[in-house]
Amino acid sequence: MSLLASQGEGYIAVGCTNGIYVSKRATDYTFQRVLEFNEPTAIVAIPEFDKFLVHCESSLFSYSLDMVVRVSKGEATTKDLDNSFERLAKEDGAVSFLKTHRIAGRTLVIYAANGSLYIRELTRPGGNPQAAAEYKLLRSIPIYDVPHDAVFFLDKIAICADKAVYIVEPLNTANPSARMVPDLPNTKRDEKTLKVVPEVKVKGDTPKILDLMGKTNILGIVLYEKEKDILIVYEDFGCFVNNLGKPARSRYYVEWERRATTYARRGPHLLLLSPGYIEVRNIDSGKLAQIVEVNDIRLLRSGLSEPGILVAAMIGGAEGDGGRTEKLVELLYNAN
């Protein structure tokens, strides 16, 4: 079970093996199945445009968010919901990644398909607030890897893939390419293998970080230093780079205590989750603040609403079930 979206008027949507369920956010959740997708990869709700996006397997679908909530409350039928159905990216190929965000007051829908990154904008024709929203294609950009996350900063998007990060300027049509980072000193990147290799014999920290990069994948990206630079979060370490992708300091990487499986940002802290532990670090410095022991816990993503809610799944949803069910828990952050 995975939490994939939390939006609208205090509702929460969860993708499971046998469908998408919605419940009012409360102490005791009562979920109602609204869609029969099996194991959706991502769900995002966009209230201002009345859109509910579902990425399942290799396809991307759009529904009315209002209708999704009404079905969950028994005020509408699944047939009513199907009437709002729209399939996106049908001509673009198999979709491997979905992300939505707002930049410069514009709502963007970003997805990867068949080696390209597609950027669409949600708009209303003629600026009419009563008109149905449309997905307008702004541009497509070739990508050499399979993306799985994205972070918006300044006027740029940092697209995170397994072995590289791609810096894209979505609204700059004069610069259509994507730049791969980190741009380490005295190195070059082989675009076919995505490996970073020395151009000349290098000294200092560079050989060590090249060795680490060859053994670990990228989990994602967080912003630091007044939200203008990025910390690339690898499974085993973090790499500080500026908005041009170059190392941002003399000691530009920090190794984690344990291999992380996922991460989240809360306030000035980076939370690194690994089996049985949460490692808490200061984002700006990378300094270790605390290690918290926890039961097996799996962080769940929540789309556009993620800054406001941090939910995880834990084994043990019901007694005597042999660990076959899970329970949702909300993690409360205390900066003190």
C-alpha positions as CSV (number, residue, x, y, z in Angstrom):
1,M,0.0,0.0,0.0
2,S,1.3,3.5,-0.9
3,L,0.2,6.9,-0.1
4,L,0.3,8.9,-3.3
5,A,-1.7,12.0,-2.9
6,S,-3.3,14.2,-0.3
7,Q,-5.2,17.2,-1.5
8,G,-8.6,19.0,-1.5
9,E,-10.7,19.5,1.6
10,G,-8.9,17.3,4.1
11,Y,-9.1,14.1,2.1
12,I,-6.4,11.5,1.5
13,A,-6.0,9.1,-1.4
14,V,-4.2,5.8,-1.2
15,G,-3.1,3.5,-4.0
16,C,-3.3,-0.2,-3.2
17,T,-2.9,-3.5,-5.0
18,N,-6.6,-3.6,-5.9
19,G,-7.5,0.1,-6.4
20,I,-7.4,3.7,-5.3
21,Y,-9.2,4.5,-2.0
22,V,-10.2,7.9,-0.6
23,S,-11.0,8.9,3.0
24,K,-11.6,12.1,4.9
25,R,-8.5,12.9,6.8
26,A,-9.2,12.0,10.5
27,T,-8.0,10.0,13.5
28,D,-9.8,6.9,12.3
29,Y,-9.7,6.6,8.5
30,T,-12.7,5.1,6.6
31,F,-11.6,4.4,3.0
32,Q,-13.9,4.0,0.0
33,R,-12.6,2.6,-3.3
34,V,-13.2,5.0,-6.1
35,L,-11.0,3.6,-8.9
36,E,-9.9,0.0,-9.8
37,F,-6.3,0.7,-10.8
38,N,-3.9,-2.0,-9.7
39,E,-0.8,-0.7,-7.8
40,P,-0.7,2.9,-9.3
41,T,2.7,4.4,-9.3
42,A,1.7,8.0,-8.6
43,I,-1.4,10.0,-7.8
44,V,-1.5,13.8,-7.8
45,A,-4.5,16.0,-7.0
46,I,-4.6,19.6,-8.3
47,P,-7.7,21.3,-6.7
48,E,-7.5,24.7,-8.5
49,F,-8.0,22.9,-11.8
50,D,-10.2,20.1,-10.5
51,K,-7.8,17.5,-11.7
52,F,-6.9,14.1,-10.3
53,L,-3.9,12.5,-12.1
54,V,-3.1,8.8,-12.0
55,H,0.1,7.2,-13.3
56,C,-0.4,3.4,-13.5
57,E,1.9,1.0,-15.2
58,S,2.9,2.9,-18.4
59,S,-0.1,5.1,-18.8
60,L,-1.3,8.5,-17.5
61,F,-4.9,9.3,-16.7
62,S,-6.8,12.4,-15.6
63,Y,-10.2,12.6,-13.7
64,S,-12.2,15.3,-12.0
65,L,-11.0,15.7,-8.4
66,D,-14.4,16.9,-7.3
67,M,-16.0,13.8,-8.7
68,V,-13.4,11.6,-7.0
69,V,-14.4,13.1,-3.6
70,R,-18.1,12.9,-4.4
71,V,-17.8,9.2,-5.2
72,S,-15.9,8.6,-2.0
73,K,-18.8,10.2,-0.1
74,G,-21.5,8.2,-2.0
75,E,-22.8,11.3,-3.7
76,A,-21.9,10.1,-7.2
77,T,-21.2,6.8,-9.0
78,T,-18.1,5.5,-10.7
79,K,-20.0,6.0,-14.0
80,D,-20.1,9.7,-13.2
81,L,-16.4,9.6,-12.5
82,D,-15.7,7.8,-15.8
83,N,-17.4,10.6,-17.7
84,S,-14.6,12.9,-16.6
85,F,-11.9,10.5,-17.8
86,E,-9.1,11.7,-20.0
87,R,-6.0,9.8,-21.2
88,L,-2.8,11.8,-21.4
89,A,0.5,11.1,-23.2
90,K,-1.2,8.5,-25.4
91,E,0.9,9.5,-28.4
92,D,4.2,9.9,-26.4
93,G,4.7,6.3,-25.4
94,A,5.1,4.4,-22.1
95,V,5.2,6.9,-19.2
96,S,7.9,6.1,-16.6
97,F,7.6,9.2,-14.3
98,L,5.1,11.8,-13.2
99,K,5.6,15.1,-11.3
100,T,3.5,18.2,-10.9
101,H,4.5,21.6,-9.5
102,R,3.9,25.3,-9.7
103,I,6.5,27.8,-11.1
104,A,6.1,31.5,-11.7
105,G,2.4,31.1,-10.9
106,R,2.0,28.4,-13.6
107,T,1.0,24.8,-12.9
108,L,3.1,22.3,-14.8
109,V,2.7,18.5,-15.3
110,I,5.9,16.8,-16.1
111,Y,6.4,13.2,-17.2
112,A,9.0,11.1,-19.0
113,A,8.2,8.7,-21.9
114,N,10.4,6.9,-24.4
115,G,13.6,8.8,-23.7
116,S,12.1,12.3,-23.5
117,L,10.9,14.6,-20.8
118,Y,7.5,16.3,-21.5
119,I,6.4,19.5,-19.8
120,R,2.7,20.5,-20.0
121,E,0.9,23.4,-18.5
122,L,-2.6,23.3,-17.1
123,T,-4.5,26.3,-18.5
124,R,-8.1,27.5,-19.0
125,P,-8.8,28.6,-22.6
126,G,-9.0,32.3,-22.9
127,G,-8.4,32.7,-19.2
128,N,-12.0,31.9,-18.6
129,P,-12.3,30.5,-15.0
130,Q,-15.4,28.6,-15.9
131,A,-13.8,26.8,-18.9
132,A,-12.5,23.2,-18.5
133,A,-8.8,23.0,-17.9
134,E,-6.5,21.8,-20.7
135,Y,-3.0,20.2,-20.7
136,K,-1.0,22.4,-23.1
137,L,2.3,21.0,-24.3
138,L,5.1,23.5,-23.7
139,R,8.1,21.4,-24.8
140,S,9.8,18.0,-24.8
141,I,13.5,17.4,-23.9
142,P,15.7,14.4,-24.6
143,I,16.8,12.5,-21.4
144,Y,19.4,9.8,-21.3
145,D,18.2,8.1,-18.1
146,V,14.9,7.1,-16.5
147,P,13.8,10.0,-14.1
148,H,12.0,9.3,-10.9
149,D,11.8,12.6,-9.1
150,A,12.0,16.4,-9.6
151,V,12.5,19.5,-7.6
152,F,11.7,23.1,-8.7
153,F,14.0,25.9,-7.7
154,L,14.4,29.5,-9.0
155,D,13.3,29.2,-12.7
156,K,14.7,25.7,-13.0
157,I,13.8,22.0,-12.5
158,A,16.2,19.5,-11.2
159,I,15.2,16.1,-12.7
160,C,16.5,13.2,-10.7
161,A,17.3,9.9,-12.4
162,D,19.2,6.9,-11.1
163,K,22.7,7.9,-12.1
164,A,22.5,11.6,-12.9
165,V,20.5,14.8,-12.3
166,Y,19.3,17.0,-15.2
167,I,18.9,20.7,-14.8
168,V,16.1,22.0,-17.0
169,E,14.7,25.5,-17.5
170,P,11.1,24.7,-18.4
171,L,10.0,28.2,-19.5
172,N,13.1,29.1,-21.4
173,T,12.4,28.0,-24.9
174,A,15.7,29.4,-26.1
175,N,17.6,26.8,-24.0
176,P,15.8,23.5,-24.8
177,S,18.6,21.1,-23.6
178,A,19.1,19.5,-20.2
179,R,22.4,19.8,-18.3
180,M,23.7,16.8,-16.4
181,V,25.2,17.3,-12.9
182,P,27.1,17.2,-10.7
183,D,29.9,18.8,-12.7
184,L,32.8,17.6,-10.7
185,P,36.3,19.2,-11.1
186,N,38.6,17.7,-13.7
187,T,36.0,15.1,-14.8
188,K,33.7,14.5,-17.8
189,R,30.5,12.5,-18.2
190,D,30.1,9.7,-20.7
191,E,26.5,10.3,-22.0
192,K,26.1,6.7,-23.1
193,T,26.9,5.1,-19.7
194,L,26.2,8.2,-17.6
195,K,29.4,7.5,-15.7
196,V,31.6,10.4,-14.5
197,V,35.3,9.7,-15.2
198,P,38.5,11.8,-14.6
199,E,39.8,13.8,-17.6
200,V,43.2,14.0,-15.9
201,K,44.7,12.5,-12.7
202,V,42.9,14.4,-9.9
203,K,43.7,14.9,-6.2
204,G,41.7,15.6,-3.1
205,D,38.1,14.3,-2.6
206,T,37.2,13.7,-6.3
207,P,38.5,10.1,-6.6
208,K,36.6,9.2,-3.4
209,I,33.3,10.6,-4.6
210,L,33.7,9.0,-8.0
211,D,34.1,5.6,-6.3
212,L,31.0,6.3,-4.2
213,M,29.0,7.3,-7.2
214,G,29.8,4.1,-9.0
215,K,28.3,2.0,-6.1
216,T,25.1,4.0,-5.3
217,N,22.0,5.4,-6.8
218,I,20.4,8.8,-6.5
219,L,17.3,9.0,-4.3
220,G,16.4,12.6,-5.0
221,I,17.2,16.3,-4.4
222,V,16.5,18.9,-1.7
223,L,17.1,22.6,-1.8
224,Y,19.5,24.4,0.6
225,E,21.2,27.8,1.0
226,K,18.2,30.0,0.7
227,E,16.5,27.6,-1.8
228,K,18.9,28.4,-4.7
229,D,21.2,25.4,-4.6
230,I,20.6,21.7,-4.4
231,L,21.8,18.8,-2.3
232,I,21.8,15.6,-4.3
233,V,20.7,12.8,-2.0
234,Y,22.4,9.5,-2.9
235,E,21.8,6.2,-1.0
236,D,25.2,6.5,0.8
237,F,26.1,10.2,0.7
238,G,25.0,13.7,-0.2
239,C,26.6,16.0,-2.7
240,F,26.3,19.9,-2.5
241,V,26.1,21.7,-5.8
242,N,25.1,25.2,-6.8
243,N,22.4,26.0,-9.3
244,L,24.9,25.6,-12.2
245,G,25.6,22.0,-11.0
246,K,29.2,22.6,-9.8
247,P,30.4,21.7,-6.3
248,A,29.3,24.4,-3.9
249,R,32.1,24.2,-1.3
250,S,35.5,22.8,-0.7
251,R,34.1,19.8,1.2
252,Y,31.2,19.2,-1.2
253,Y,29.9,15.8,0.0
254,V,29.1,14.1,3.2
255,E,28.7,10.3,3.9
256,W,25.6,9.0,5.7
257,E,25.9,6.7,8.7
258,R,23.6,4.1,7.0
259,R,22.5,3.4,3.5
260,A,19.2,5.3,3.0
261,T,16.2,3.9,1.2
262,T,14.2,7.1,1.0
263,Y,14.2,10.7,2.4
264,A,12.1,13.7,3.3
265,R,12.8,17.3,4.2
266,R,11.3,18.9,7.2
267,G,12.3,22.5,8.1
268,P,16.1,22.8,8.2
269,H,16.5,19.0,8.5
270,L,16.9,16.1,6.1
271,L,15.3,12.9,7.2
272,L,17.1,9.8,5.8
273,L,15.1,6.6,6.3
274,S,16.7,3.1,6.4
275,P,15.4,-0.2,7.8
276,G,14.9,0.4,11.5
277,Y,16.3,4.0,11.6
278,I,15.7,7.6,10.8
279,E,18.9,9.7,10.4
280,V,18.4,13.4,10.9
281,R,20.8,15.9,9.4
282,N,21.1,19.6,8.9
283,I,20.4,20.4,5.2
284,D,22.8,23.3,4.9
285,S,25.8,21.7,6.5
286,G,25.1,17.9,6.3
287,K,25.9,17.7,10.0
288,L,24.4,14.7,11.9
289,A,21.8,15.9,14.4
290,Q,20.2,12.6,15.6
291,I,19.6,9.0,14.8
292,V,16.1,7.7,15.8
293,E,15.4,3.9,16.1
294,V,12.0,3.0,14.6
295,N,10.1,-0.1,13.6
296,D,10.1,-1.1,10.0
297,I,8.6,2.0,8.3
298,R,8.1,3.0,4.7
299,L,7.8,6.6,3.8
300,L,4.9,7.4,1.4
301,R,4.9,10.3,-1.1
302,S,2.1,12.7,-1.4
303,G,2.5,14.9,-4.5
304,L,1.9,18.6,-4.3
305,S,0.8,18.4,-0.7
306,E,4.0,16.8,0.6
307,P,5.3,19.9,2.4
308,G,2.2,19.7,4.6
309,I,1.9,16.0,5.4
310,L,4.4,13.2,6.1
311,V,2.8,9.8,6.1
312,A,4.3,6.3,6.3
313,A,3.2,2.7,6.3
314,M,4.0,0.2,9.0
315,I,3.6,-3.5,9.1
316,G,1.0,-4.6,11.7
317,G,-2.3,-3.2,10.5
318,A,-4.3,-5.9,12.2
319,E,-3.5,-8.4,14.9
320,G,-3.0,-12.0,13.9
321,D,-2.8,-11.3,10.2
322,G,0.8,-12.5,9.9
323,G,2.1,-9.1,8.7
324,R,-0.1,-9.1,5.6
325,T,-1.7,-5.7,6.3
326,E,-0.2,-2.3,7.0
327,K,-1.3,0.7,8.9
328,L,-0.9,4.4,8.1
329,V,0.9,6.7,10.5
330,E,1.5,10.4,10.3
331,L,5.0,11.5,11.3
332,L,5.0,14.7,13.4
333,Y,8.1,16.9,13.0
334,N,9.5,18.8,16.0
335,A,12.3,21.1,15.1
336,N,13.3,21.3,18.7
